[in-house]
Amino acid sequence: MVFEAAFLSSSLDNVKLKKRILELGAHEVGIGDVSVGIAPELSHMPLAISLAIQHPSPHSQNKGAYPYAHFSMTIDRRLLEIQRIITRGIRRQGWRVLPIPPDSCRHESTFISRIFNLFPHKTAATCAGLGWIGKSGLLISYRFGPRLNWATILTNAPLKASNKPVKKSFCDQCTCCVEACPAKAIKNNNWEYTTSYRTMIDVDKCASELQKNRKRYGQYACGICMLVCPKGH
């Protein structure tokens, strides 16, 4: 409530906004200009607030299950709460805002589920300068590697976007995820901002492995590429 009152009594401030999002529990936050290439349906909100929460150590997971398989909903509930607080504050100042929830909170019956195909969280994060797309197809944060859950808030509020968007991969010659992938689905191609996801990942092989894991562990989950990535350790 204090944060909302501050929103209403003063103009938006990048530094205060980012500080408050971190205070609410996020580990990464940035603002990116996503106006280039954004779907026409969303073009009236050219800025994206990208926020993420770090995964706990996989060593705390239950043995016998794939790493990172049991905690996403807990993290995503916290991301949703942060989104609600920030969205409410921006909207009350009269600006347009659209929260795009974490991937695990997608429900096909809702309107927002259709937005996922129009605007991925990875676009917000790379435009905000927070990381790049790894050979695994995951967003690789400079600080935390791929071990983060992401959410996005689109807005037309007068915020200052990062002047250092990421447009190419920094995986270079690393092949840790390529060699570790149990499905052999990672093609060892470095990403650039114009790269198609399908040139990097064999989606059929990946989907087949997830299906196997659903039978083994009850979830469409893997996480091996997250576990072995040397970035952020």
LOZAGU-284390 format. One record per residue (C-alpha): x, y, z; residue in three letters; residue number from 1. Coordinates in steps of 0.1 Angstrom, whole numbers. Layout:
residues N
NODE      u      v      w  rest   nr
NODE      X      Y      Z   ALA  NUM
...
//
This chain:
residues 233
NODE      u      v      w  rest   nr
NODE      0      0      0   MET    1
NODE     29     24      7   VAL    2
NODE     43     17    -28   PHE    3
NODE      9     24    -44   GLU    4
NODE      6     56    -25   ALA    5
NODE     40     67    -37   ALA    6
NODE     30     58    -73   PHE    7
NODE     -1     81    -70   LEU    8
NODE     18    110    -54   SER    9
NODE     47    112    -79   SER   10
NODE     57    105   -114   SER   11
NODE     71     71   -123   LEU   12
NODE    108     67   -115   ASP   13
NODE    129     38   -130   ASN   14
NODE    152     36   -100   VAL   15
NODE    124     35    -74   LYS   16
NODE    104     11    -95   LEU   17
NODE    132    -14    -99   LYS   18
NODE    142    -11    -62   LYS   19
NODE    106    -18    -51   ARG   20
NODE    103    -49    -74   ILE   21
NODE    135    -63    -59   LEU   22
NODE    122    -55    -24   GLU   23
NODE     91    -76    -33   LEU   24
NODE    113   -106    -40   GLY   25
NODE    125   -105    -76   ALA   26
NODE    161   -112    -83   HIS   27
NODE    162    -97   -118   GLU   28
NODE    144    -66   -132   VAL   29
NODE    149    -45   -163   GLY   30
NODE    129    -24   -187   ILE   31
NODE    131    -28   -225   GLY   32
NODE    119    -11   -256   ASP   33
NODE     99    -38   -274   VAL   34
NODE     83    -16   -300   SER   35
NODE    103    -31   -329   VAL   36
NODE     86    -62   -341   GLY   37
NODE     59    -63   -315   ILE   38
NODE     25    -77   -326   ALA   39
NODE      1    -50   -338   PRO   40
NODE    -23    -60   -310   GLU   41
NODE      2    -49   -284   LEU   42
NODE     19    -20   -302   SER   43
NODE      1      5   -279   HIS   44
NODE     23     -7   -250   MET   45
NODE     59     -5   -264   PRO   46
NODE     78     -9   -231   LEU   47
NODE     82    -42   -211   ALA   48
NODE     91    -46   -175   ILE   49
NODE    109    -79   -172   SER   50
NODE    112    -96   -138   LEU   51
NODE    124   -129   -126   ALA   52
NODE    130   -150    -95   ILE   53
NODE    159   -174    -91   GLN   54
NODE    154   -211    -87   HIS   55
NODE    165   -228    -54   PRO   56
NODE    194   -252    -55   SER   57
NODE    185   -284    -72   PRO   58
NODE    202   -303    -44   HIS   59
NODE    171   -295    -23   SER   60
NODE    149   -313    -47   GLN   61
NODE    135   -348    -41   ASN   62
NODE    159   -375    -53   LYS   63
NODE    147   -395    -82   GLY   64
NODE    130   -365    -99   ALA   65
NODE    145   -343   -125   TYR   66
NODE    160   -311   -112   PRO   67
NODE    138   -280   -110   TYR   68
NODE    106   -300   -113   ALA   69
NODE     88   -293    -81   HIS   70
NODE     90   -256    -73   PHE   71
NODE     79   -236   -103   SER   72
NODE     44   -229    -90   MET   73
NODE     57   -215    -57   THR   74
NODE     80   -191    -76   ILE   75
NODE     53   -182   -101   ASP   76
NODE     28   -174    -74   ARG   77
NODE     52   -149    -60   ARG   78
NODE     58   -134    -95   LEU   79
NODE     21   -131    -99   LEU   80
NODE     18   -112    -66   GLU   81
NODE     46    -88    -76   ILE   82
NODE     29    -83   -110   GLN   83
NODE     -4    -74    -93   ARG   84
NODE     12    -48    -70   ILE   85
NODE     32    -31    -98   ILE   86
NODE      4    -33   -123   THR   87
NODE    -21    -18    -99   ARG   88
NODE      3     11    -91   GLY   89
NODE     10     19   -128   ILE   90
NODE    -27     16   -138   ARG   91
NODE    -38     40   -110   ARG   92
NODE    -16     67   -125   GLN   93
NODE    -35     64   -157   GLY   94
NODE    -12     44   -179   TRP   95
NODE    -20     12   -198   ARG   96
NODE     -6    -20   -185   VAL   97
NODE     -8    -57   -194   LEU   98
NODE      7    -83   -171   PRO   99
NODE     18   -115   -189   ILE  100
NODE     21   -142   -162   PRO  101
NODE     48   -168   -159   PRO  102
NODE     46   -198   -183   ASP  103
NODE     34   -223   -158   SER  104
NODE      4   -200   -150   CYS  105
NODE     -9   -203   -186   ARG  106
NODE    -44   -215   -189   HIS  107
NODE    -58   -221   -224   GLU  108
NODE    -93   -209   -213   SER  109
NODE    -81   -174   -205   THR  110
NODE    -76   -144   -228   PHE  111
NODE    -41   -138   -216   ILE  112
NODE    -30   -173   -227   SER  113
NODE    -33   -162   -263   ARG  114
NODE     -9   -134   -256   ILE  115
NODE     20   -159   -250   PHE  116
NODE     23   -165   -287   ASN  117
NODE     23   -128   -294   LEU  118
NODE     49   -118   -268   PHE  119
NODE     74   -142   -251   PRO  120
NODE     91   -133   -218   HIS  121
NODE    125   -139   -236   LYS  122
NODE    119   -108   -258   THR  123
NODE    113    -86   -228   ALA  124
NODE    144    -99   -210   ALA  125
NODE    168    -95   -240   THR  126
NODE    154    -61   -248   CYS  127
NODE    159    -51   -212   ALA  128
NODE    196    -62   -214   GLY  129
NODE    192    -89   -188   LEU  130
NODE    206   -118   -208   GLY  131
NODE    205   -138   -241   TRP  132
NODE    190   -169   -255   ILE  133
NODE    212   -199   -249   GLY  134
NODE    218   -229   -273   LYS  135
NODE    192   -246   -251   SER  136
NODE    166   -220   -261   GLY  137
NODE    164   -208   -225   LEU  138
NODE    170   -172   -214   LEU  139
NODE    205   -170   -199   ILE  140
NODE    209   -143   -173   SER  141
NODE    243   -128   -168   TYR  142
NODE    240   -132   -130   ARG  143
NODE    219   -164   -127   PHE  144
NODE    223   -183   -159   GLY  145
NODE    191   -201   -170   PRO  146
NODE    179   -208   -134   ARG  147
NODE    151   -182   -133   LEU  148
NODE    113   -180   -138   ASN  149
NODE    102   -150   -157   TRP  150
NODE     72   -127   -159   ALA  151
NODE     65    -95   -180   THR  152
NODE     45    -63   -177   ILE  153
NODE     38    -44   -209   LEU  154
NODE     30     -7   -205   THR  155
NODE     29     27   -222   ASN  156
NODE     41     44   -190   ALA  157
NODE     69     69   -194   PRO  158
NODE     98     47   -182   LEU  159
NODE    133     47   -195   LYS  160
NODE    143     16   -214   ALA  161
NODE    177      0   -213   SER  162
NODE    201     13   -239   ASN  163
NODE    219    -20   -240   LYS  164
NODE    195    -46   -254   PRO  165
NODE    211    -80   -260   VAL  166
NODE    211    -91   -297   LYS  167
NODE    235   -121   -298   LYS  168
NODE    245   -151   -278   SER  169
NODE    274   -153   -254   PHE  170
NODE    275   -191   -252   CYS  171
NODE    303   -190   -278   ASP  172
NODE    319   -225   -280   GLN  173
NODE    303   -239   -248   CYS  174
NODE    285   -272   -255   THR  175
NODE    276   -283   -220   CYS  176
NODE    238   -283   -226   CYS  177
NODE    243   -298   -261   VAL  178
NODE    262   -328   -247   GLU  179
NODE    240   -333   -216   ALA  180
NODE    206   -331   -233   CYS  181
NODE    190   -366   -229   PRO  182
NODE    169   -361   -260   ALA  183
NODE    198   -348   -282   LYS  184
NODE    175   -320   -291   ALA  185
NODE    199   -291   -289   ILE  186
NODE    215   -283   -323   LYS  187
NODE    246   -264   -310   ASN  188
NODE    237   -231   -328   ASN  189
NODE    243   -197   -313   ASN  190
NODE    214   -173   -311   TRP  191
NODE    210   -139   -327   GLU  192
NODE    179   -117   -322   TYR  193
NODE    166   -127   -357   THR  194
NODE    171   -164   -350   THR  195
NODE    141   -188   -352   SER  196
NODE    137   -211   -322   TYR  197
NODE    134   -241   -345   ARG  198
NODE    169   -236   -359   THR  199
NODE    183   -242   -323   MET  200
NODE    160   -269   -309   ILE  201
NODE    145   -301   -323   ASP  202
NODE    111   -295   -308   VAL  203
NODE     98   -330   -315   ASP  204
NODE    127   -346   -297   LYS  205
NODE    123   -322   -268   CYS  206
NODE     86   -328   -266   ALA  207
NODE     91   -366   -267   SER  208
NODE    115   -364   -237   GLU  209
NODE     90   -342   -217   LEU  210
NODE     63   -368   -224   GLN  211
NODE     86   -396   -210   LYS  212
NODE     92   -375   -179   ASN  213
NODE     55   -370   -174   ARG  214
NODE     50   -407   -172   LYS  215
NODE     80   -410   -149   ARG  216
NODE     75   -380   -126   TYR  217
NODE     40   -368   -133   GLY  218
NODE     51   -335   -149   GLN  219
NODE     62   -322   -183   TYR  220
NODE     96   -313   -169   ALA  221
NODE    133   -318   -175   CYS  222
NODE    158   -292   -165   GLY  223
NODE    191   -310   -174   ILE  224
NODE    202   -280   -196   CYS  225
NODE    195   -257   -167   MET  226
NODE    215   -279   -143   LEU  227
NODE    247   -281   -164   VAL  228
NODE    249   -246   -177   CYS  229
NODE    280   -230   -162   PRO  230
NODE    266   -195   -163   LYS  231
NODE    255   -182   -130   GLY  232
NODE    270   -209   -108   HIS  233
//
